[in-house]
């Protein structure tokens, strides 16, 4: 895979999983290449997320949906 195609895929993965760009990571392309194998963008982005303990956006949206449900269906636990 050439670098241009690889980094385009890295950008897509970062945006879809964490809503950040490569620039947001603080890594320059050369830094990224030094730290990851640059063979599989999806795997490299997953490794980046694990390294920094990032929560994927799909998991956050489920949490947000649950909170919205709680607000619209309050339970009175007071007696």
N, C-alpha and C positions, 0 to 999 in steps of 0.2 A: 504494500500500500504506500502510495507516495505521501509526503508530509502534508501537502495541501488538502488532500482528501481526508487524511487521518484527522487533522485538526478541525476540519469542518464537521466531522462526525463527533469529535470531542465536544465542540461547542454545542451541537444539538443535544448530546447526552447531558451535559452540564445544565443546560437550560431546562430540559424536560424533567430531569430528576431533582435538581436543587434550585432552579430558577436563578442561576448565576452564570457568568461568562468565564472564559479562561482568564481574562483580565481581573475579574473579581477574585480569583483564586490567589492572586499575587505571584503566580508563576509566569515567567516568560516561556516562550516555546522551548528554548534551549534547556531551561531548568526542568520543564516537564519531561523532555526527552531523557534527561539524566536520571530522573526518578522512576520512570515507567518504561515498560518494554516497547511501547508504541506499535504493537502488533494488532491489538484489539481495543478500540476506543471504549466500547461498553465496559469491558473488564477494567481498563485503566481508570475510568471515571468511578466505577464501583470501588476500586481500591482507594482512590482519592477520598471518596465519601467515608469509607471505613476508617482511614487514617485520621480524619478530622471529626469523626463521630457525627456526621451530618445526617439529618432526617430527610428522607425523600419527600417531595411535595405531595405525592399521592397519599402518604401516611398522614400528612398534616391536614389534607382536605377531609379525610375521614374523621379526624379529631374535631375539626371545625363543624362538620355536619352533626356530630354528636352533641357538641356544645349548643348548637342552634336548636336541636331537639330538646335538650334539657331546659332551655329558656322558654320554649313554646309549650312544654309539658311539665311545669314545675310540680314537685312533690312536696307536700307540707309534712315535714317530719316533727314539727313541734306539737306538743299536746297541751 
